């Protein structure tokens, strides 16, 4: 079950949800509007290898805004630190943002219970779009949990800025008895 805006406010006051800074003017019927930070990262040109840490460069949104180039991925973040140890957070673009042809979440809307930090936003524009630091860009929703809770302890915990993918860390150590992906032949994968 999703929390209503009123319930989000109550849970922030009770300390069950972290949203900092928090403003009641950002409360919606069943979500909280969060804002775009002025710092973004972009991957350097070239092939992205999922097994290697990828170089990025920092980009800043000035007072005149910043024009997103079509089909270029920008890793931005929320101004707000958000999360919960009691509720599952998910986020989506505000509908007004989506109607401009801008995505803020390509395929990872689900946060883990226990993650608390600034959220990395995957910005992708269909058109050239000028964005501004501090603009309301997305909405965070919180959901009830059923079952035993295991809190997130992953590689992005406590993020205070946009974070590039750390998928390469998954390849750092292969558990005993598991062969690395490159050792599995095509014929073996077709038998599975």
C-alpha positions in Angstrom: 0.0 0.0 0.0 1.3 3.4 -0.9 1.4 6.2 1.7 -0.7 9.3 1.3 0.9 12.7 1.4 -0.5 13.3 4.9 0.9 10.0 6.1 4.3 10.9 4.5 4.3 14.1 6.6 3.4 12.2 9.8 6.1 9.6 9.2 8.8 12.3 8.5 7.8 14.0 11.8 7.9 10.6 13.6 11.4 9.9 12.2 10.2 6.8 10.1 11.0 8.6 6.8 14.0 10.8 6.1 13.5 13.8 3.8 15.9 16.6 4.4 15.3 19.4 3.8 11.6 18.8 4.1 8.8 21.2 3.1 5.1 20.6 3.4 4.6 22.6 0.1 6.2 19.6 -1.7 3.7 17.1 -0.5 1.3 15.7 -3.1 -1.7 13.4 -2.6 0.5 10.3 -2.5 4.1 11.5 -3.0 6.8 14.1 -2.2 8.2 16.4 -4.9 12.0 16.4 -4.8 14.4 18.9 -6.5 17.3 18.8 -8.9 20.8 19.4 -7.5 23.2 21.6 -9.4 25.9 18.9 -9.8 25.7 16.2 -12.5 28.1 13.6 -14.0 28.4 12.4 -17.6 30.3 9.4 -18.8 33.3 10.1 -21.0 32.8 9.2 -24.6 33.7 5.6 -25.6 32.6 2.1 -24.9 31.3 1.5 -21.4 32.7 -1.8 -20.0 30.5 -3.1 -17.2 33.5 -4.8 -15.6 35.6 -1.6 -15.3 35.1 1.6 -13.4 34.1 4.2 -16.0 35.5 7.7 -16.1 33.0 10.6 -15.7 33.3 14.3 -15.7 31.5 16.8 -13.5 28.9 19.2 -15.0 27.3 22.0 -13.1 24.0 23.8 -13.6 24.6 27.5 -13.4 22.1 30.2 -12.7 21.2 30.4 -16.4 20.3 26.7 -16.4 21.8 23.9 -18.4 20.7 22.5 -21.7 20.4 18.7 -21.8 21.5 17.3 -25.2 19.2 14.7 -26.7 20.0 11.0 -26.0 22.9 11.9 -23.7 22.8 10.3 -20.2 23.3 12.8 -17.3 23.6 11.4 -13.8 22.1 14.0 -11.5 20.9 13.9 -7.9 18.2 15.1 -5.6 18.9 18.0 -3.3 17.1 16.1 -0.6 18.5 13.3 1.3 15.7 10.7 1.4 15.0 7.2 2.5 13.5 5.0 5.2 14.1 2.0 7.4 10.4 1.2 7.6 9.1 1.9 4.1 10.2 1.1 0.5 10.9 4.2 -1.6 10.2 4.5 -5.3 10.4 7.5 -7.5 9.2 8.8 -10.9 9.2 11.9 -12.9 6.6 14.6 -12.3 4.1 14.2 -15.2 4.9 17.8 -16.3 8.5 16.7 -16.7 7.6 13.6 -18.7 5.4 15.6 -21.0 8.5 17.6 -22.1 10.2 14.4 -23.2 12.5 14.1 -20.3 13.1 10.8 -18.4 14.5 11.0 -14.8 14.5 7.2 -14.3 15.4 4.9 -17.1 14.9 1.5 -15.4 15.7 1.7 -11.7 12.8 3.3 -9.8 12.9 1.0 -6.8 15.0 1.9 -3.8 15.9 -0.6 -1.1 14.5 -0.2 2.4 17.3 1.2 4.5 18.9 3.3 1.8 19.2 6.9 3.0 21.0 9.4 0.8 20.7 11.7 -2.2 19.1 9.8 -5.0 21.0 9.5 -8.3 18.6 10.5 -11.1 19.2 9.2 -14.7 18.4 12.2 -16.8 17.7 11.6 -20.5 16.0 14.1 -22.8 14.4 13.4 -26.2 14.6 17.1 -27.0 17.1 19.8 -26.1 15.7 20.9 -22.7 17.0 23.6 -20.3 16.9 22.5 -16.7 17.5 24.5 -13.5 19.0 23.6 -10.2 16.3 23.6 -7.5 13.5 22.8 -9.9 10.9 20.2 -8.8 11.9 17.2 -11.0 10.5 14.0 -9.5 8.3 12.5 -6.9 9.2 10.0 -4.2 6.6 7.5 -3.0 6.8 5.2 0.0 5.2 1.8 0.3 4.4 -0.5 3.3 6.5 -3.6 3.7 5.1 -7.1 4.4 7.5 -9.6 5.9 10.8 -9.5 7.7 12.9 -6.4 6.9 16.5 -6.6 5.9 18.0 -3.2 5.5 20.1 -2.1 2.5 23.9 -2.2 3.1 25.0 -1.8 -0.5 27.6 0.2 -2.4 25.5 3.4 -2.8 24.5 3.8 0.9 24.8 7.3 2.2 25.4 8.9 -1.3 25.7 12.7 -1.0 26.0 13.3 -4.8 25.2 11.6 -8.1 27.0 8.3 -8.3 28.1 6.5 -11.4 27.5 2.8 -11.8 29.5 0.6 -9.5 28.5 -2.6 -11.3 32.2 -3.3 -11.8 32.4 -4.1 -8.1 30.2 -7.1 -8.6 32.9 -8.6 -10.7 35.7 -8.0 -8.2 35.4 -11.3 -6.4 33.7 -14.4 -7.7 32.2 -16.6 -5.0 33.7 -20.1 -4.7 32.0 -22.6 -7.0 30.8 -20.0 -9.4 32.6 -19.6 -12.8 33.1 -16.1 -14.2 30.6 -15.3 -17.0 33.4 -15.3 -19.7 34.1 -19.0 -19.0 30.6 -20.2 -19.8 30.4 -21.3 -23.4 27.6 -20.5 -25.8 26.6 -24.2 -26.0 26.4 -24.4 -22.1 24.2 -21.3 -22.0 21.8 -22.7 -24.6 21.4 -25.9 -22.5 20.2 -24.0 -19.5 
